[in-house]
Amino acid sequence: MSDVYRDDTVHPDTIRVFEIAYARMGVGFVRRAMLFCQFALALLFAIVGTMLARLFVPGLTLRDVAVLIALGFTIFLVDGFLAFRTIAPRLRVIEDWARTRDPIIAVQVWQVGAQIPLAPLQWDRLLFVAVLNLGWIGMLGWLQSIPILTLVLFIPGTLLTRLYWMGMRAMLSEQMLRPVLADLSTAAGDQRIPVRVRIPLTQRMFVVTLAIAVVAGTVVAGIVGPHTVASLAIAVGVSIAVAVSIAGVLVLLLTRSVTEPVRDLRAAADRVGRGDLDTWVPVTATDDLGVLAQSFNTMISGLRERDRIRAAFGTYLDPVIADLILTSGNEALALGQEVEITALFLDVRGFTGYSEHRPASEVVAMLNDLFGIVVPIIGKHGGHVDKFVGDGLLAVFGAPQPHRDHADRALAAALEIARTLAARPDEPQVGIGLNSGPVVAGNIGGAGRFDFTVIGDTVNVAARVESATRLTGDAILLSEQTLQRLDNTDVAIFAARPTIPLRGKTDAVALYAASAVAESTSDSG
């Protein structure tokens, strides 16, 4: 079970009883609690309904009261049984999910659970129970020899009791299901839960206020009135009129004070979901809704700050590294690991002679323009720039984000770089070397300053391969290690070049020049 229900920070004063019980006993508690609720409410309303009737029919004996309570209890139990038979299949769906906690179906199960409180409100069942209520009224008339026309006046009272019963049962069901729905929504994660408003808040508050006003008016009339059946009908009618005309205005104002801030909050949340972090929620109340609006604005400020930090990181760090640090923390990079990558070295040809005859500002501007073209191409193909080395750079494909086709990605980036620079005569020409193999990747540094980098012979060989482009005159050279790892060799024409020796190694490195297919065809023509 999710530990969210055990967290005291969720409810500072107390953790709700239903949440504790669900955390300890799971969905089985909800089933047992709903069964108990049906039984307890049936007994409660049978007693209350009969005692309310006794206020207007004072001639009821204890035996009559016992008969009416037993009959009322039976009617409410029948209604409760029919209601539970409706919700039981839905509870079984939740119980089946709880065994696997499959996040894929969590949204569908949430929708099933959200329907439980209002599921018993079906017209055929309401009509059936209404007929049973007429039987209760008939029993009352038989016990007290009340004329049929007079008994009709009892219908509003029994209807009131029935509506109160259904409303309380639905609201208690909602409270019991809160931890279940919270658990399901947590399991659903980023999946969108399609919430459909079945009974708006305005209607809920109006019905509750109306019920309270009518019950209060009826009880008062039964205590201080003439204790007649006619006074019951008058009390119910007057209470409804007062509730609709006077209390209705207050309910409207109260609901608007709740729904309007909620509507503002929902609109702001939708804008944030679309990426607008410049939105804010007006704080228009001094109650809990005002605190909620202010908390939402504080959250947006945090998101803006996070976005600003991400942008600042992206200026000095590769965006892939910045995102990894922001989402997973620096610990994600702290531990070194051996991975297989393709290293891409790029160097500007003739840079030394170029820089000797031009001012520093022009040299820096040229390099920034060049890297402004090269870096996005590398990122487009899933690589990241490990470091800038003077007039060159080292790019890595396969770390920190693993890619099975790292060699294909590196070659595609190299071909696009060469093709893009060749189409711009004013841009300097470059040499590119590719090599693939295992490296150690992780944070390297100390004293609080670290860089994510890759180290190993694979990187050193890539630098030597790039250096060989000055001898062969090719724009792109790749080692045999990279060529062997290519899944698709149709994107380029490969031509063998002389091998190059490596310091400290007996085996020379086999080299291949790579050029785009269209480019090679054009050259040969």
NUKOL-936770 format. One record per residue (C-alpha): x, y, z; residue in one letter. Coordinates in nm, 3 decimals. Example, Ala and Ser with C-alpha at 12.3 -4.5 7.8 and 13.67 -1.06 7.14 Angstrom:
REM residues 2
SITE    east   north      up kekol
SITE   1.230  -0.450   0.780     A
SITE   1.367  -0.106   0.714     S
REM end
This chain:
REM residues 525
SITE    east   north      up kekol
SITE   0.000   0.000   0.000     M
SITE   0.122   0.351  -0.068     S
SITE   0.290   0.525   0.226     D
SITE   0.122   0.853   0.142     V
SITE  -0.158   0.763   0.381     Y
SITE   0.085   0.733   0.669     R
SITE   0.244   1.075   0.616     D
SITE   0.157   1.318   0.895     D
SITE   0.242   1.611   0.671     T
SITE  -0.068   1.535   0.461     V
SITE  -0.301   1.600   0.758     H
SITE  -0.111   1.794   1.031     P
SITE  -0.373   1.739   1.304     D
SITE  -0.486   1.383   1.241     T
SITE  -0.484   1.118   0.972     I
SITE  -0.835   1.030   0.864     R
SITE  -0.972   0.702   0.992     V
SITE  -1.056   0.573   0.645     F
SITE  -0.701   0.640   0.525     E
SITE  -0.544   0.456   0.818     I
SITE  -0.777   0.160   0.772     A
SITE  -0.713   0.143   0.397     Y
SITE  -0.337   0.164   0.451     A
SITE  -0.355  -0.132   0.690     R
SITE  -0.630  -0.350   0.540     M
SITE  -0.654  -0.248   0.175     G
SITE  -0.968  -0.261  -0.040     V
SITE  -1.123  -0.527   0.184     G
SITE  -1.179  -0.258   0.445     F
SITE  -1.383  -0.052   0.199     V
SITE  -1.610  -0.348   0.126     R
SITE  -1.666  -0.424   0.494     R
SITE  -1.713  -0.056   0.582     A
SITE  -1.976  -0.012   0.311     M
SITE  -2.165  -0.319   0.430     L
SITE  -2.159  -0.189   0.787     F
SITE  -2.266   0.153   0.663     C
SITE  -2.571   0.005   0.491     Q
SITE  -2.672  -0.179   0.811     F
SITE  -2.601   0.103   1.056     A
SITE  -2.767   0.373   0.847     L
SITE  -3.069   0.150   0.789     A
SITE  -3.119   0.110   1.163     L
SITE  -3.050   0.478   1.232     L
SITE  -3.291   0.608   0.972     F
SITE  -3.560   0.357   1.068     A
SITE  -3.546   0.485   1.426     I
SITE  -3.519   0.853   1.335     V
SITE  -3.795   0.831   1.072     G
SITE  -4.033   0.660   1.313     T
SITE  -3.961   0.903   1.597     M
SITE  -4.010   1.194   1.357     L
SITE  -4.347   1.047   1.258     A
SITE  -4.439   1.014   1.631     R
SITE  -4.406   1.393   1.664     L
SITE  -4.702   1.431   1.429     F
SITE  -4.890   1.117   1.536     V
SITE  -4.854   1.126   1.916     P
SITE  -5.099   0.839   1.958     G
SITE  -4.839   0.579   1.855     L
SITE  -4.782   0.318   2.126     T
SITE  -4.450   0.154   2.199     L
SITE  -4.573  -0.153   2.012     R
SITE  -4.661   0.063   1.710     D
SITE  -4.319   0.228   1.725     V
SITE  -4.147  -0.111   1.735     A
SITE  -4.348  -0.235   1.436     V
SITE  -4.275   0.077   1.233     L
SITE  -3.902   0.067   1.322     I
SITE  -3.882  -0.300   1.219     A
SITE  -4.065  -0.233   0.893     L
SITE  -3.857   0.076   0.820     G
SITE  -3.538  -0.113   0.901     F
SITE  -3.641  -0.387   0.659     T
SITE  -3.714  -0.135   0.383     I
SITE  -3.382   0.042   0.431     F
SITE  -3.201  -0.293   0.442     L
SITE  -3.362  -0.398   0.114     V
SITE  -3.253  -0.068  -0.040     D
SITE  -2.905  -0.113   0.103     G
SITE  -2.883  -0.469  -0.029     F
SITE  -2.984  -0.357  -0.378     L
SITE  -2.734  -0.071  -0.361     A
SITE  -2.450  -0.298  -0.250     F
SITE  -2.533  -0.547  -0.523     R
SITE  -2.478  -0.263  -0.769     T
SITE  -2.143  -0.153  -0.631     I
SITE  -2.001  -0.500  -0.550     A
SITE  -1.881  -0.573  -0.907     P
SITE  -1.701  -0.237  -0.908     R
SITE  -1.534  -0.318  -0.578     L
SITE  -1.419  -0.652  -0.723     R
SITE  -1.252  -0.464  -1.011     V
SITE  -1.058  -0.256  -0.757     I
SITE  -0.967  -0.566  -0.554     E
SITE  -0.838  -0.741  -0.867     D
SITE  -0.625  -0.437  -0.949     W
SITE  -0.488  -0.421  -0.593     A
SITE  -0.334  -0.768  -0.637     R
SITE  -0.117  -0.655  -0.930     T
SITE  -0.119  -0.273  -0.897     R
SITE  -0.082  -0.251  -1.274     D
SITE  -0.027   0.120  -1.360     P
SITE  -0.144   0.064  -1.717     I
SITE  -0.506   0.001  -1.614     I
SITE  -0.504   0.230  -1.308     A
SITE  -0.695   0.504  -1.492     V
SITE  -0.971   0.268  -1.604     Q
SITE  -1.002   0.125  -1.251     V
SITE  -1.012   0.481  -1.111     W
SITE  -1.308   0.557  -1.336     Q
SITE  -1.485   0.245  -1.210     V
SITE  -1.424   0.343  -0.847     G
SITE  -1.534   0.703  -0.898     A
SITE  -1.876   0.580  -1.013     Q
SITE  -1.949   0.386  -0.691     I
SITE  -2.107   0.662  -0.475     P
SITE  -2.375   0.749  -0.732     L
SITE  -2.414   0.401  -0.883     A
SITE  -2.714   0.306  -0.661     P
SITE  -2.913   0.606  -0.786     L
SITE  -3.105   0.427  -1.060     Q
SITE  -3.463   0.514  -1.144     W
SITE  -3.598   0.158  -1.136     D
SITE  -3.454   0.100  -0.788     R
SITE  -3.578   0.435  -0.662     L
SITE  -3.927   0.353  -0.786     L
SITE  -3.917   0.010  -0.619     F
SITE  -3.812   0.157  -0.285     V
SITE  -4.078   0.429  -0.319     A
SITE  -4.340   0.153  -0.341     V
SITE  -4.197  -0.003  -0.024     L
SITE  -4.223   0.335   0.147     N
SITE  -4.591   0.344   0.060     L
SITE  -4.617   0.014   0.246     G
SITE  -4.464   0.182   0.554     W
SITE  -4.714   0.467   0.527     I
SITE  -4.994   0.213   0.489     G
SITE  -4.881   0.033   0.804     M
SITE  -4.884   0.366   0.991     L
SITE  -5.237   0.435   0.869     G
SITE  -5.355   0.085   0.968     W
SITE  -5.207   0.112   1.316     L
SITE  -5.367   0.452   1.381     Q
SITE  -5.674   0.420   1.156     S
SITE  -5.569   0.727   0.961     I
SITE  -5.774   0.807   0.648     P
SITE  -5.601   0.754   0.313     I
SITE  -5.626   1.120   0.213     L
SITE  -5.458   1.219   0.536     T
SITE  -5.184   0.961   0.484     L
SITE  -5.098   1.127   0.153     V
SITE  -4.966   1.417   0.360     L
SITE  -4.698   1.180   0.496     F
SITE  -4.545   1.132   0.151     I
SITE  -4.331   1.453   0.164     P
SITE  -4.194   1.349   0.503     G
SITE  -4.101   0.997   0.395     T
SITE  -3.956   1.137   0.073     L
SITE  -3.744   1.374   0.279     L
SITE  -3.614   1.086   0.491     T
SITE  -3.539   0.882   0.180     R
SITE  -3.342   1.169   0.013     L
SITE  -3.146   1.227   0.333     Y
SITE  -3.062   0.856   0.348     W
SITE  -2.937   0.846  -0.012     M
SITE  -2.738   1.167   0.027     G
SITE  -2.563   1.056   0.345     M
SITE  -2.487   0.713   0.198     R
SITE  -2.334   0.868  -0.116     A
SITE  -2.120   1.114   0.083     M
SITE  -1.997   0.845   0.322     L
SITE  -1.909   0.628   0.022     S
SITE  -1.708   0.916  -0.123     E
SITE  -1.512   0.949   0.201     Q
SITE  -1.445   0.575   0.216     M
SITE  -1.324   0.575  -0.144     L
SITE  -1.092   0.878  -0.114     R
SITE  -0.783   0.675  -0.014     P
SITE  -0.863   0.417  -0.284     V
SITE  -0.893   0.678  -0.558     L
SITE  -0.581   0.855  -0.428     A
SITE  -0.390   0.526  -0.446     D
SITE  -0.514   0.464  -0.800     L
SITE  -0.427   0.814  -0.918     S
SITE  -0.079   0.779  -0.768     T
SITE  -0.031   0.448  -0.948     A
SITE  -0.151   0.606  -1.274     A
SITE   0.143   0.847  -1.260     G
SITE   0.156   1.082  -1.559     D
SITE  -0.151   0.931  -1.724     Q
SITE  -0.438   1.176  -1.757     R
SITE  -0.747   1.087  -1.553     I
SITE  -1.064   1.196  -1.739     P
SITE  -1.270   1.353  -1.460     V
SITE  -1.634   1.412  -1.553     R
SITE  -1.839   1.637  -1.326     V
SITE  -2.161   1.446  -1.254     R
SITE  -2.303   1.668  -0.978     I
SITE  -2.160   2.025  -0.972     P
SITE  -2.056   2.173  -0.640     L
SITE  -2.333   2.432  -0.663     T
SITE  -2.601   2.161  -0.678     Q
SITE  -2.442   1.964  -0.397     R
SITE  -2.434   2.260  -0.162     M
SITE  -2.789   2.363  -0.254     F
SITE  -2.929   2.014  -0.189     V
SITE  -2.744   1.983   0.143     V
SITE  -2.862   2.325   0.258     T
SITE  -3.217   2.249   0.149     L
SITE  -3.214   1.916   0.336     A
SITE  -3.080   2.074   0.655     I
SITE  -3.335   2.355   0.642     A
SITE  -3.627   2.120   0.580     V
SITE  -3.525   1.874   0.852     V
SITE  -3.474   2.155   1.102     A
SITE  -3.808   2.312   1.015     G
SITE  -3.989   1.982   1.033     T
SITE  -3.842   1.887   1.371     V
SITE  -3.922   2.228   1.517     V
SITE  -4.279   2.208   1.383     A
SITE  -4.316   1.862   1.532     G
SITE  -4.197   1.979   1.875     I
SITE  -4.382   2.310   1.911     V
SITE  -4.668   2.261   1.660     G
SITE  -5.013   2.108   1.701     P
SITE  -4.882   1.751   1.644     H
SITE  -5.107   1.679   1.346     T
SITE  -5.041   1.520   1.009     V
SITE  -5.147   1.843   0.839     A
SITE  -4.879   2.034   1.031     S
SITE  -4.618   1.793   0.889     L
SITE  -4.712   1.881   0.533     A
SITE  -4.718   2.251   0.618     I
SITE  -4.377   2.230   0.793     A
SITE  -4.216   2.055   0.498     V
SITE  -4.370   2.296   0.247     G
SITE  -4.276   2.610   0.442     V
SITE  -3.923   2.481   0.507     S
SITE  -3.869   2.415   0.136     I
SITE  -4.001   2.761   0.046     A
SITE  -3.774   2.929   0.301     V
SITE  -3.473   2.722   0.194     A
SITE  -3.523   2.800  -0.175     V
SITE  -3.602   3.168  -0.138     S
SITE  -3.377   3.279   0.147     I
SITE  -3.112   3.013   0.201     A
SITE  -3.084   2.966  -0.176     G
SITE  -2.937   3.316  -0.215     V
SITE  -2.678   3.248   0.055     L
SITE  -2.595   2.912  -0.103     V
SITE  -2.544   3.080  -0.440     L
SITE  -2.310   3.339  -0.290     L
SITE  -2.125   3.073  -0.091     L
SITE  -2.079   2.842  -0.387     T
SITE  -1.956   3.127  -0.606     R
SITE  -1.700   3.217  -0.339     S
SITE  -1.573   2.858  -0.373     V
SITE  -1.616   2.783  -0.742     T
SITE  -1.473   3.108  -0.882     E
SITE  -1.129   3.070  -0.715     P
SITE  -1.132   2.703  -0.815     V
SITE  -1.211   2.802  -1.173     R
SITE  -0.921   3.052  -1.170     D
SITE  -0.692   2.782  -1.035     L
SITE  -0.803   2.533  -1.299     R
SITE  -0.749   2.784  -1.582     A
SITE  -0.401   2.864  -1.450     A
SITE  -0.317   2.494  -1.421     A
SITE  -0.424   2.441  -1.783     D
SITE  -0.195   2.726  -1.895     R
SITE   0.095   2.581  -1.699     V
SITE   0.026   2.243  -1.858     G
SITE   0.069   2.410  -2.197     R
SITE   0.408   2.545  -2.091     G
SITE   0.310   2.900  -1.987     D
SITE   0.510   2.963  -1.669     L
SITE   0.430   3.336  -1.667     D
SITE   0.077   3.272  -1.542     T
SITE  -0.043   3.338  -1.189     W
SITE  -0.359   3.294  -0.984     V
SITE  -0.526   3.599  -0.829     P
SITE  -0.548   3.568  -0.450     V
SITE  -0.903   3.686  -0.375     T
SITE  -0.984   3.521  -0.042     A
SITE  -0.850   3.500   0.311     T
SITE  -0.960   3.141   0.368     D
SITE  -0.817   2.804   0.262     D
SITE  -0.876   2.888  -0.105     L
SITE  -0.660   3.199  -0.067     G
SITE  -0.384   2.986   0.085     V
SITE  -0.424   2.737  -0.203     L
SITE  -0.395   3.015  -0.463     A
SITE  -0.084   3.153  -0.295     Q
SITE   0.068   2.804  -0.276     S
SITE   0.001   2.759  -0.647     F
SITE   0.177   3.088  -0.724     N
SITE   0.471   2.979  -0.509     T
SITE   0.488   2.655  -0.706     M
SITE   0.489   2.849  -1.035     I
SITE   0.771   3.067  -0.904     S
SITE   0.968   2.751  -0.828     G
SITE   0.903   2.617  -1.178     L
SITE   1.018   2.946  -1.330     R
SITE   1.334   2.935  -1.120     E
SITE   1.394   2.576  -1.224     R
SITE   1.346   2.673  -1.586     D
SITE   1.591   2.962  -1.544     R
SITE   1.848   2.730  -1.387     I
SITE   1.795   2.479  -1.666     R
SITE   1.854   2.754  -1.924     A
SITE   2.167   2.867  -1.739     A
SITE   2.293   2.509  -1.718     F
SITE   2.225   2.468  -2.087     G
SITE   2.452   2.763  -2.161     T
SITE   2.753   2.603  -1.996     Y
SITE   2.658   2.236  -1.997     L
SITE   2.524   2.006  -2.262     D
SITE   2.141   2.008  -2.225     P
SITE   2.142   1.630  -2.183     V
SITE   2.373   1.658  -1.882     I
SITE   2.178   1.953  -1.741     A
SITE   1.848   1.764  -1.764     D
SITE   2.001   1.456  -1.602     L
SITE   2.136   1.661  -1.310     I
SITE   1.807   1.847  -1.260     L
SITE   1.590   1.537  -1.276     T
SITE   1.808   1.277  -1.104     S
SITE   2.064   1.482  -0.914     G
SITE   2.440   1.477  -0.937     N
SITE   2.442   1.125  -0.794     E
SITE   2.327   0.995  -1.133     A
SITE   2.668   1.087  -1.275     L
SITE   2.887   1.039  -0.969     A
SITE   2.946   0.666  -1.014     L
SITE   3.161   0.576  -1.311     G
SITE   3.048   0.298  -1.541     Q
SITE   3.188   0.119  -1.842     E
SITE   2.981   0.175  -2.154     V
SITE   3.025   0.135  -2.526     E
SITE   3.020   0.457  -2.725     I
SITE   3.129   0.613  -3.051     T
SITE   3.356   0.915  -3.009     A
SITE   3.354   1.192  -3.270     L
SITE   3.654   1.425  -3.286     F
SITE   3.625   1.739  -3.498     L
SITE   3.904   1.985  -3.574     D
SITE   3.930   2.296  -3.792     V
SITE   4.176   2.261  -4.077     R
SITE   4.438   2.533  -4.108     G
SITE   4.332   2.696  -3.786     F
SITE   4.684   2.786  -3.672     T
SITE   4.757   2.987  -3.985     G
SITE   4.414   3.146  -3.977     Y
SITE   4.441   3.260  -3.616     S
SITE   4.791   3.408  -3.659     E
SITE   4.671   3.676  -3.905     H
SITE   4.340   3.777  -3.745     R
SITE   4.239   3.953  -3.425     P
SITE   4.124   3.742  -3.132     A
SITE   3.766   3.869  -3.150     S
SITE   3.734   3.752  -3.512     E
SITE   3.882   3.412  -3.427     V
SITE   3.639   3.364  -3.139     V
SITE   3.347   3.478  -3.356     A
SITE   3.444   3.230  -3.628     M
SITE   3.462   2.941  -3.383     L
SITE   3.130   3.033  -3.223     N
SITE   2.963   3.049  -3.564     D
SITE   3.111   2.712  -3.656     L
SITE   3.008   2.545  -3.332     F
SITE   2.666   2.708  -3.364     G
SITE   2.622   2.492  -3.673     I
SITE   2.792   2.176  -3.550     V
SITE   2.653   2.142  -3.196     V
SITE   2.282   2.134  -3.292     P
SITE   2.355   1.867  -3.555     I
SITE   2.526   1.652  -3.291     I
SITE   2.233   1.695  -3.054     G
SITE   1.986   1.619  -3.333     K
SITE   2.139   1.274  -3.375     H
SITE   2.144   1.193  -3.001     G
SITE   2.503   1.285  -2.921     G
SITE   2.636   1.531  -2.670     H
SITE   2.943   1.755  -2.676     V
SITE   3.181   1.626  -2.413     D
SITE   3.424   1.915  -2.437     K
SITE   3.559   2.189  -2.661     F
SITE   3.931   2.156  -2.720     V
SITE   4.067   2.475  -2.871     G
SITE   3.950   2.481  -3.230     D
SITE   3.791   2.136  -3.204     G
SITE   3.550   1.934  -2.997     L
SITE   3.485   1.584  -2.869     L
SITE   3.130   1.452  -2.905     A
SITE   3.005   1.126  -2.755     V
SITE   2.725   0.902  -2.880     F
SITE   2.599   0.642  -2.632     G
SITE   2.661   0.821  -2.300     A
SITE   2.516   0.941  -2.074     P
SITE   2.209   0.835  -2.272     Q
SITE   2.265   0.481  -2.401     P
SITE   2.199   0.418  -2.770     H
SITE   2.236   0.077  -2.928     R
SITE   2.293   0.241  -3.269     D
SITE   2.554   0.488  -3.144     H
SITE   2.783   0.424  -3.443     A
SITE   2.505   0.496  -3.694     D
SITE   2.412   0.814  -3.509     R
SITE   2.772   0.937  -3.503     A
SITE   2.822   0.867  -3.876     L
SITE   2.492   1.040  -3.962     A
SITE   2.600   1.347  -3.762     A
SITE   2.944   1.351  -3.930     A
SITE   2.791   1.327  -4.277     L
SITE   2.545   1.609  -4.204     E
SITE   2.819   1.831  -4.061     I
SITE   3.041   1.777  -4.366     A
SITE   2.752   1.834  -4.607     R
SITE   2.635   2.151  -4.427     T
SITE   2.982   2.308  -4.411     L
SITE   3.058   2.217  -4.771     A
SITE   2.748   2.410  -4.878     A
SITE   2.882   2.723  -4.704     R
SITE   3.208   2.834  -4.867     P
SITE   3.260   3.105  -4.606     D
SITE   3.275   2.849  -4.325     E
SITE   3.606   2.677  -4.241     P
SITE   3.651   2.315  -4.341     Q
SITE   3.692   2.050  -4.078     V
SITE   3.824   1.700  -4.030     G
SITE   3.618   1.442  -3.843     I
SITE   3.738   1.118  -3.688     G
SITE   3.516   0.840  -3.552     L
SITE   3.605   0.546  -3.332     N
SITE   3.390   0.304  -3.128     S
SITE   3.457   0.093  -2.823     G
SITE   3.435   0.073  -2.444     P
SITE   3.508   0.372  -2.222     V
SITE   3.468   0.471  -1.859     V
SITE   3.200   0.741  -1.825     A
SITE   3.132   0.949  -1.516     G
SITE   3.213   1.260  -1.315     N
SITE   3.583   1.344  -1.318     I
SITE   3.725   1.620  -1.097     G
SITE   3.767   1.724  -0.738     G
SITE   3.735   2.001  -0.480     A
SITE   3.374   2.054  -0.579     G
SITE   3.439   2.094  -0.953     R
SITE   3.344   1.805  -1.178     F
SITE   3.290   1.739  -1.545     D
SITE   3.105   1.448  -1.695     F
SITE   3.346   1.293  -1.945     T
SITE   3.459   0.968  -2.101     V
SITE   3.810   0.830  -2.078     I
SITE   3.985   0.536  -2.238     G
SITE   4.172   0.417  -2.548     D
SITE   3.856   0.456  -2.758     T
SITE   3.873   0.833  -2.715     V
SITE   4.247   0.847  -2.779     N
SITE   4.212   0.647  -3.100     V
SITE   3.932   0.876  -3.219     A
SITE   4.168   1.173  -3.180     A
SITE   4.436   0.991  -3.384     R
SITE   4.179   0.903  -3.652     V
SITE   4.085   1.270  -3.683     E
SITE   4.452   1.367  -3.709     S
SITE   4.487   1.127  -4.004     A
SITE   4.238   1.334  -4.207     T
SITE   4.517   1.590  -4.257     R
SITE   4.723   1.320  -4.430     L
SITE   4.448   1.163  -4.640     T
SITE   4.259   1.484  -4.721     G
SITE   3.924   1.325  -4.633     D
SITE   3.658   1.512  -4.442     A
SITE   3.552   1.200  -4.249     I
SITE   3.757   0.902  -4.139     L
SITE   3.632   0.617  -3.926     L
SITE   3.804   0.321  -3.771     S
SITE   3.726  -0.040  -3.848     E
SITE   3.573  -0.066  -3.498     Q
SITE   3.309   0.189  -3.596     T
SITE   3.253   0.037  -3.941     L
SITE   3.183  -0.305  -3.787     Q
SITE   2.919  -0.157  -3.553     R
SITE   2.717   0.011  -3.827     L
SITE   2.368  -0.131  -3.875     D
SITE   2.314   0.062  -4.198     N
SITE   2.607   0.095  -4.437     T
SITE   2.398   0.220  -4.729     D
SITE   2.408   0.582  -4.615     V
SITE   2.769   0.633  -4.726     A
SITE   3.043   0.512  -4.958     I
SITE   3.341   0.374  -4.773     F
SITE   3.694   0.368  -4.911     A
SITE   3.988   0.204  -4.736     A
SITE   4.279   0.428  -4.637     R
SITE   4.629   0.345  -4.511     P
SITE   4.645   0.221  -4.155     T
SITE   4.794   0.436  -3.882     I
SITE   5.020   0.312  -3.602     P
SITE   4.941   0.387  -3.239     L
SITE   5.198   0.471  -2.978     R
SITE   5.235   0.184  -2.731     G
SITE   5.034  -0.063  -2.944     K
SITE   5.153  -0.326  -3.188     T
SITE   4.840  -0.330  -3.408     D
SITE   4.778  -0.045  -3.647     A
SITE   4.429   0.102  -3.693     V
SITE   4.248   0.034  -4.019     A
SITE   4.086   0.349  -4.159     L
SITE   3.799   0.414  -4.399     Y
SITE   3.692   0.737  -4.560     A
SITE   3.318   0.800  -4.558     A
SITE   3.127   1.021  -4.799     S
SITE   2.756   1.056  -4.865     A
SITE   2.618   0.841  -5.146     V
SITE   2.492   1.136  -5.349     A
SITE   2.816   1.320  -5.300     E
SITE   3.022   1.023  -5.419     S
SITE   2.803   0.975  -5.725     T
SITE   2.837   1.340  -5.814     S
SITE   3.215   1.334  -5.776     D
SITE   3.252   1.027  -5.992     S
SITE   3.038   1.188  -6.265     G
REM end
